[in-house]
């Protein structure tokens, strides 16, 4: 029997545990999947040393970037992205970090392409947003990050106006705003300037329709939540663990 699990903080809502537990049951595999809900990345080495038969981990908010310093090897794409969401553990307990978020996002986005303009806004600057940026680059889309703090490569939320929203037809929420139980929260963008040519993509999957997506739909925009992306990245992680 092998063990797998998810590293994160406040992850009771997580999709991964139910997804993999159902998968193991359906395929008659004698494996288990556990949530490792830790208050700090400092607890990560304890999980590795104290969990026998551990073969693979998923990593979620807020540890996708912090965990990089704690793995032994880094896959090339994870290195380029600067975030890890999948860890493979070898027989001799060596940890290799991978990123499957970019694959899941790219594959799920492709169903909506092409858009009238190859322009996007990425809301948030955490680990997930880095994987999204990597995927957009591969697809040939121009993008800008939106953040609460101004820097050389970000736009502040307060600077978003009609012309910026109309120019960027793909808007991706990579923040946790709107996740259950805080379902009335949403990123502070000027939703009134959205059109039927826009696509709003939310990495959140619980609830299935966030306030962000509801407001986009009200304006006639196309919308997608993060469930398909999650399924795709989870299956890719399973491939890595078994390769």
C-alpha positions in Angstrom: 0.0 0.0 0.0 1.2 3.5 -0.9 0.2 6.8 0.7 -0.4 10.1 -1.0 -1.6 13.4 0.4 -2.1 17.2 0.1 0.0 19.8 1.9 -1.7 23.1 2.6 -3.3 25.4 5.1 -7.1 25.3 5.9 -7.7 22.6 3.3 -10.8 20.9 4.7 -12.6 22.0 1.5 -10.1 20.3 -0.7 -11.0 18.5 -3.9 -7.9 16.3 -4.0 -8.7 13.9 -1.1 -12.2 13.0 -2.5 -10.9 12.8 -6.0 -8.0 10.4 -5.2 -10.0 8.4 -2.6 -12.7 7.8 -5.2 -10.1 6.9 -7.8 -8.4 4.4 -5.6 -11.7 2.8 -4.7 -13.0 2.6 -8.3 -9.8 1.1 -9.6 -9.4 -1.3 -6.7 -6.1 0.2 -5.6 -5.0 -0.4 -1.9 -3.7 3.2 -1.5 -4.8 6.0 0.8 -4.9 9.8 0.5 -4.6 12.2 3.5 -4.9 15.9 4.0 -1.8 17.3 5.8 -3.1 20.7 7.1 -0.1 22.5 8.5 0.1 26.0 10.0 3.6 26.6 8.6 5.9 25.1 6.0 8.3 24.3 9.0 6.1 21.2 9.7 6.8 19.8 6.2 9.9 17.8 7.0 8.0 16.1 9.9 5.4 14.8 7.4 8.1 13.3 5.2 9.9 11.6 8.1 6.9 10.5 10.1 4.6 9.1 7.3 5.7 5.6 6.1 4.9 4.5 2.5 4.5 8.1 1.4 5.0 8.2 -2.4 3.6 11.5 -3.6 2.2 14.8 -2.5 0.1 17.6 -3.9 0.8 21.1 -2.7 -1.7 24.0 -2.4 -2.1 27.5 -1.0 0.1 28.9 0.6 3.1 26.6 0.1 3.6 26.2 -3.6 6.6 28.6 -3.6 7.9 28.0 -0.1 8.2 24.2 -0.6 10.8 24.7 -3.4 13.5 25.1 -0.8 12.7 21.8 0.8 12.8 19.4 -2.2 16.0 17.7 -3.4 15.3 18.1 -7.2 13.2 20.4 -9.3 11.7 19.6 -12.7 12.6 22.0 -15.4 9.1 23.4 -15.9 8.6 23.9 -12.1 12.0 25.7 -12.0 10.8 28.1 -14.8 7.5 28.7 -13.2 8.8 29.1 -9.7 6.1 27.1 -8.0 5.6 23.4 -7.1 2.2 21.7 -6.7 3.3 18.0 -7.1 6.0 16.1 -5.3 7.3 12.7 -6.1 9.0 10.7 -3.4 11.5 8.1 -4.5 12.4 4.8 -2.8 15.4 6.5 -1.1 13.2 9.4 0.2 14.4 11.9 -2.4 11.8 14.6 -3.2 11.3 15.9 -6.7 9.1 19.0 -7.3 6.9 19.3 -10.4 4.2 21.7 -11.6 1.0 20.3 -13.1 -1.1 23.4 -12.7 0.1 24.9 -15.9 -0.9 21.7 -17.8 -4.4 21.6 -16.2 -5.0 25.3 -16.9 -3.8 25.2 -20.5 -5.8 22.2 -21.4 -9.0 23.5 -19.8 -8.6 27.0 -21.4 -8.0 25.6 -24.9 -11.7 24.6 -25.1 -12.6 28.4 -25.1 -10.0 29.5 -27.6 -9.6 31.5 -29.8 -10.7 34.8 -28.2 -11.0 38.0 -30.3 -7.8 39.4 -28.6 -4.9 37.4 -27.2 -4.8 39.5 -24.1 -5.3 38.6 -20.5 -5.3 39.9 -16.9 -4.0 37.6 -14.2 -5.5 38.5 -10.8 -3.0 37.7 -8.0 0.7 37.0 -7.9 1.0 33.7 -6.0 2.1 30.3 -7.0 -1.0 29.5 -9.1 -0.7 32.8 -11.0 2.9 31.8 -12.0 1.7 28.6 -13.5 -1.1 30.4 -15.4 1.4 32.9 -16.8 3.6 30.1 -18.0 0.6 28.5 -19.8 -0.4 31.8 -21.4 3.1 32.3 -22.7 3.0 28.9 -24.3 -0.3 29.8 -25.9 1.0 33.1 -27.2 -1.2 35.4 -25.1 0.0 38.7 -23.8 -0.9 39.2 -20.1 -0.5 41.5 -17.1 -0.6 40.7 -13.4 -3.1 42.6 -11.2 -2.2 43.1 -7.6 -3.1 45.2 -4.5 0.6 46.4 -4.6 2.1 48.3 -7.4 5.4 47.0 -9.0 7.2 47.2 -12.3 5.2 44.3 -13.8 1.8 44.6 -12.1 -1.2 46.8 -12.4 -3.0 47.9 -9.2 -6.7 47.0 -8.9 -7.4 50.7 -8.4 -5.9 51.5 -11.8 -8.3 49.2 -13.7 -10.5 51.2 -16.0 -12.8 50.8 -19.0 -10.0 50.8 -21.5 -7.9 48.2 -19.6 -10.9 45.8 -19.1 -12.0 46.2 -22.7 -8.5 45.5 -24.0 -8.0 42.3 -22.0 -10.6 39.7 -23.0 -9.4 36.9 -20.7 -9.5 37.6 -16.9 -8.2 34.8 -14.6 -8.8 34.9 -10.8 -5.8 33.3 -9.1 -6.7 34.7 -5.7 -8.7 32.8 -3.0 -11.3 35.6 -3.0 -14.8 33.9 -3.2 -13.7 30.5 -1.9 -16.2 28.8 0.4 -17.3 29.9 3.1 -16.6 33.5 2.0 -18.7 33.2 -1.1 -19.8 36.8 -1.4 -16.2 38.0 -1.8 -14.8 38.7 -5.3 -11.8 40.5 -6.8 -12.4 44.3 -6.9 -12.5 44.8 -10.7 -14.9 47.1 -12.6 -17.3 44.4 -13.7 -19.6 46.9 -15.5 -17.1 47.1 -18.4 -17.2 43.3 -19.1 -18.7 42.3 -22.5 -19.9 39.1 -24.3 -16.4 38.9 -25.8 -14.8 38.4 -22.4 -14.0 35.0 -20.7 -13.8 35.0 -16.9 -11.8 32.0 -15.6 -11.8 31.3 -11.9 -9.3 28.8 -10.4 -11.7 28.3 -7.5 -14.1 25.3 -7.8 -15.9 25.6 -4.4 -18.5 27.1 -4.9 -18.9 26.0 -8.5 -20.0 29.5 -9.4 -18.2 32.2 -7.5 -19.3 35.8 -7.2 -16.6 36.7 -9.7 -18.2 34.3 -12.3 -21.8 35.4 -11.5 -20.9 39.1 -12.1 -19.2 38.1 -15.4 -22.3 36.0 -16.5 -24.5 39.0 -15.6 -22.6 41.1 -18.2 -22.9 38.3 -20.8 -19.3 37.1 -20.5 -18.3 33.4 -20.9 -17.2 31.8 -17.6 -15.4 28.8 -16.3 -14.5 27.5 -12.9 -11.4 25.6 -11.9 -12.9 22.1 -11.6 -11.7 20.8 -15.1 -8.3 22.3 -14.5 -8.1 20.5 -11.1 -9.1 17.1 -12.6 -6.5 17.5 -15.4 -3.7 18.5 -13.0 -4.6 15.7 -10.6 -4.4 13.1 -13.3 -1.1 14.5 -14.5 0.2 14.2 -10.9 -0.9 10.6 -10.8 1.1 10.0 -14.0 4.2 11.5 -12.4 3.9 9.5 -9.2 3.7 6.3 -11.3 6.4 7.1 -13.9 
